[in-house]
Amino acid sequence: MSDRDQVAALLAERIEVLARELVPEGARSGHYWIGRCPWRADKNGGSFWINLAGAKVPGSFKDSATGESGGVIDLVMKAKGLEFKEAMAWSRDWLGLGNADTAEVRRRVDAAKRTAVEHDRTREEQAVRNAKVARALYLEAKKKPFFGSPADFYLQRRGIAVARLGKVPGALGWVTEQRHVETNTVWPAMLAGFQNDAGETVAVHRTFLAKPRHANTWGKAPVTPARKIWPSFQGCAIRLWRGSSNMSVADAIKHGLRETLVLVEGVEDGLAIALANPEHRVWCAGSLGNLGQIKLPECIDEVIVCADNDWGKRQAAELLQKAVTALARQGAQVRVARSHFGKDANDALLSAQEDQ
């Protein structure tokens, strides 16, 4: 085990104490320490989290606003503004290793490794359970009629008339009650199911909804964040629209079809694209960082990535380029398209309707 791995293992053993120090305004929520990203001007509390336990490696972090992620040593480097050697020295001091001899460090690392093995087993078991719960929630959301529901009215407020598609996309549903962990409140929620490469629903995207007294229709609930994805969705996608073939991916492959796939980040963008271009398949990645993690099926020979107009920031631009490169390596022709108005495709749809 390298020196980096040894120090990382010991930091992970005390990760909640470290998280409190590096993100002091954060708070624990389940297996996560959630707060504001400590190295950028993060205006939205809840966009940054550190994994404390559960299905992720303790100490790993994710900034959902930029897609940036890393391990516990990366966390120290970024939060403290240190180079690698400096971060290692800081970590050793923080752990109280100081001048500890090799035998003492090895003893502590071995103990941490035994703990990590048990944590790994627990995380894997929890990940399987979480995926089952997410699928059950998705199936429950599909039982209720969508048209005339709070989710339908919310989308109409966003300029998205799902009825114009002729049917409700199979990935969409809604539930009357969904707990918002950060505020410990309960709201109706629009749900969309994430599927893995095997076509299994393993995670859900939730938009918490409310109908304010002064409003005559539904909007996002007054909670932060109002949109959440749970559990892990890496490499998965919301398969929102099947395009002109109306075939599942498996059937399209069997028939030897070659199709265009439009990839977007969010559900509302995806629905706006499906309304404008119903002949294409449309998938939602959930985050910019997940775009390049998606494995393209054999039936896809062209990909159009619909980029948000606020992805021009350096980190977002780098993530976008990384995603385009990863998708192109799978053999597809990849193009990037941007909305001609506002931030994204949904903004453009709203603008077009206002002009009519």
Disulfide bonds with the S-S distance in Angstrom:
none
